[in-house]
Amino acid sequence: MSKPKGLRGYVTARAFGPYVIPVPIQSLALRDYCARKKLLYVLPVNENCFPHSYLVLEGMIQDLSGYEGIVMCSMHMLPQRPERRRRLCQRVFEQSCAIHLVVEDMVVAGPRDVDRLEELLVIDRLAAQAPKSIALD
C-alpha cells in the first residue's frame, strides 16, 4: 500500500469566525502554508454557502485514504457545536490523518490537540464578549 501524500484543502465562500476571506485568497494561504511546511497541497473542496452546513467537509472526511489530512484557514471553519467538532476530528484521527489550521498555525492530530482546540475556541468566544474599553469615572 502506498504512503498517504499531501493535505486536501478545504475552503468556503461564507464568513467564518471574524474572517471573510475570498476563496482564491484562502487557496493561496493554504498553498503557502504547505510550501513552508514542505507538504504537498492538493486542490481544495469548497463548502456550501448555507449557514451551518458542513456537508462537503463531512463527505470529504469519509475517505481520506491517499492523504495525510486536511488543511483549512482557521479553526472557525470547523462545526460550531463541540460534539459535532469532536466527532469530525475523531473520524479524521481514525484514518491516521490530521487537521492543519493555517491562521492558528496548529495541527490537530489527536485527542490532546482537540482539548487544546476547544480551549482556544472558548477563550476566543469569551474575548469577543469582553468589554472593549473601561470607563474611567
Disulfide bonds with the S-S distance in Angstrom:
none
